[in-house]
Amino acid sequence: MPVSNLAAKRMLKEAGAKRVSDDALTEFAETVNRYAYKIAAKAIRLASHAKRKTVNKEDIELAK
């Protein structure tokens, strides 16, 4: 499930932003999604290399 603009706004607000433009929300959400998908793809490759179909916590940690 991709990060929505609403979730991105919540993250930025929790990080201390007082106001966030719509362009910034879109860019932040796209950046978070790209990063997350890269980690997911690497974790899947690690699980596959270990001859597993299940991605484990360790795969995610190694993929970061």
C-alpha positions as CSV (number, residue, x, y, z in Angstrom):
1,M,0.0,0.0,0.0
2,P,1.7,3.2,-1.1
3,V,2.0,6.2,1.3
4,S,-0.8,8.6,0.6
5,N,-0.5,12.4,0.7
6,L,-2.4,12.4,4.0
7,A,0.0,9.9,5.6
8,A,2.9,12.0,4.2
9,K,1.4,15.1,5.7
10,R,1.0,13.4,9.1
11,M,4.7,12.3,9.0
12,L,5.9,15.8,8.2
13,K,3.7,17.3,10.9
14,E,5.0,14.8,13.5
15,A,8.5,15.7,12.4
16,G,7.8,19.3,13.3
17,A,6.5,21.0,10.1
18,K,4.0,23.7,10.8
19,R,2.8,24.0,7.2
20,V,3.4,21.8,4.2
21,S,2.6,22.7,0.5
22,D,0.8,20.3,-1.7
23,D,3.8,20.0,-4.0
24,A,6.0,19.1,-1.0
25,L,3.4,16.4,0.1
26,T,3.4,14.8,-3.3
27,E,7.2,14.8,-3.6
28,F,7.7,13.5,-0.1
29,A,5.1,10.7,-0.7
30,E,6.7,9.7,-4.0
31,T,10.2,9.7,-2.4
32,V,9.0,7.5,0.5
33,N,7.3,5.1,-1.9
34,R,10.4,4.8,-4.1
35,Y,12.6,4.1,-1.1
36,A,10.1,1.5,0.3
37,Y,9.8,-0.3,-3.0
38,K,13.6,-0.5,-3.3
39,I,13.9,-2.0,0.2
40,A,11.0,-4.5,-0.6
41,A,12.6,-5.6,-3.9
42,K,16.0,-6.2,-2.2
43,A,14.4,-8.1,0.7
44,I,12.6,-10.3,-1.8
45,R,15.9,-11.0,-3.6
46,L,17.5,-11.9,-0.2
47,A,14.7,-14.3,0.6
48,S,14.8,-15.8,-2.8
49,H,18.6,-16.3,-2.5
50,A,18.0,-18.1,0.8
51,K,15.5,-20.3,-1.1
52,R,12.6,-19.0,0.8
53,K,9.3,-17.7,-0.4
54,T,8.6,-15.8,2.9
55,V,10.3,-12.5,3.5
56,N,11.5,-12.3,7.1
57,K,12.3,-9.4,9.4
58,E,16.0,-10.1,8.8
59,D,15.6,-9.7,5.1
60,I,14.1,-6.2,5.6
61,E,16.9,-5.3,8.0
62,L,19.6,-6.4,5.6
63,A,17.9,-4.6,2.7
64,K,18.0,-1.2,4.5
